């Protein structure tokens, strides 16, 4: 059993054994075994690709092959598997022959840039958990040109609607008479974090593109294009789970 895997009840639910609550009942009743050992503790984690999981002495169906994709999400696409309003979703940009994958985190409807998609739940957890502080780097075109003092304030942090927002890094990339492009690095993944931070400091975001997520880089990938991760990129992601988590940013 892997400490960085997924909760057992979630694995069972995804395999079709019912809701998570009903799968918790299977565990409590001693009907689930991992690597030959009956498990009744609900907090138990496992990796369906590495651990032998049985329900009523029958092995769990083999998990699909792990898939890791990097997509350049265009603006006007929803980061979801489906949308009640009928808008295009990110998986519409992928071929149907691929196994089912899920976006790791979100980019809002108007934003664009790097999006990781995978069916590896344990990796998703490591990428998004605040304890690991995986950085996200954005390039934002903002109204006006932020001063050095404003960029410093962005890193010191501001309070917006009772929530403290703070960039790990901020720098001016280029400027015109009316607008500026800034690079903003954040690590907490809060809702509309970059947009709210820039707005609070008097520079509303006009365009927002994520160019990096942890060790991954958008590079020359065009909007709507996707590719599989390289072996080097995948090794760098997997290393996130073998290193000590980064200290979460302070209040």
Residue, then its C-alpha position, 0 to 999 in steps of 0.5 A: x500500500x502506498x501512502x501517496x496513493x488514493x483512498x481505497x473507497x475512491x478506488x472502489x467507487x471508480x471501479x464500479x462498486x457503488x458510491x463512495x459511501x457504499x464502498x466504505x461499507x465494503x471496507x468496514x465489513x472486511x470484504x476488501x483486501x490489499x496485497x492479501x491483507x484484509x483492510x477495514x480502516x477507511x483512511x487506507x490508501x492504495x495504488x491500483x497500478x501497484x497494489x493487488x486489490x480484491x473485493x470478496x476475494x475477486x481481484x479489482x479489474x485492471x486499471x487502464x494504462x496511465x496517461x499524462x498529457x499536456x494541453x494548450x487550453x485556448x480561451x473560450x473552453x471549459x476546464x471540465x469533462x462536461x458543461x451544462x451550458x453546452x460550451x466546449x470542454x477541454x476533452x473535446x480537444x483530445x482524440x476519442x481513442x485515449x483513456x479517460x483523463x481528468x484535468x489537474x486543477x483549472x483554468x477559467x473560461x477566459x484564460x489559456x495556457x498549460x493544462x495537465x490531464x491524467x488518470x493518475x489520481x495520486x499524481x493529481x493529489x501531489x500537484x494540487x495539495x498546498x503542502x507541496x506548494x507546486x508553483x504555477x507561472x502566468x503571463x498576464x497582460x494588464x491594464x496600465x503598467x505596474x510599478x516596481x512598488x506594485x510588484x513588490x506589494x504583489x509579493x508581500x500580499x494583499x487581502x481581498x474579501x477577507x482572503x490573503x493573496x500573495x505571489x511567490x514572484x512578480x516581474x514586468x516583462x514588457x510594457x506599452x503606453x497603456x498596458x503591461x505584460x507581467x509574469x506572476x508565480x503563485x503556489x496555492x491555486x486559489x480561485x482566480x488568484x492572479x486575476x483578483x490579485x492584479x485587480x486589487x492592485x489597480x491593474x485588471x487582467x486583460x489576458x491570462x496565460x499559464x506558461x508553467x506548472x511545476x517542472x512543466x513548460x508550455x513551450x511552443x505548443x499552440x492553442x488547442x494542441x496537445x502532446x504526451x509528457x516526455x520521460x524527463x517531464x514525467x520523472x520530474x513530476x514523480x519526484x514531487x512525491x519523493x521529496x519533502x513537501x515545500x512549506x506552504x506560504x504563510x498567512 
